[in-house]
Amino acid sequence: MPQLNPDPWFFILVFSWLVFLLVLPPKVMAHSFPNDPAPQSVKKTKADSWNWPWH
């Protein structure tokens, strides 16, 4: 039964895992988004307290 012969399929398995582990991660990590959000100022605004009369 030829499908029980692991010789060609093992090579395909190993080669595909090498592609997934060695080739693709640097390509994915090098991707940058074109509209990267700019960080806003870290200065906090002072919240004014309410001066409403409580009736």
N, C-alpha and C positions, 0 to 999 in steps of 0.2 A: 504494500500500500504506500504510494509515494507521499501522501500527506503526512505520514508519520516520520518521514525523514526530516530531521531538524536542520540539516545542513544549510539550505538556502534561506530558510526563514529566520534562523538565528542571526545570520549576517544582516538581514534586513532589519531585524529588531534592534541590534546593536547600533547599526548605522543611523536609524531613525532617532534613537535616544541620544546619540552623539550630536545630531543636528539640533535636537530640542534643548540639550544642555549646554552646548558650546557655541552654537551659531546664533540662535534666536535671542537669548537674553541680552547680549550687548546691543542688538538692533532695537529691541523693545525699550531698553533703558536709555538709549540715545534719542528716543523720540521726544520732541518738545511740543507743547501745545501752542498754537499761534496766538491765542488770546489768554495768556497767563494773567491771572488777576494780580494787579499791583497791590502791595500792602498799604493799608491806610495808615494815617498817623496814629501813633500810640498814645497821644495826649488825650486824657480824659476830660470831658466837659463837666463843669460843675453844675450839678442839678439844683435848680432853684426850688426852695420850699414853697408850698402853697400858703398864701396869706389870705385865704377866704374866711370870712366870718362864719362860725359854726352856730347856726340858730336852732 
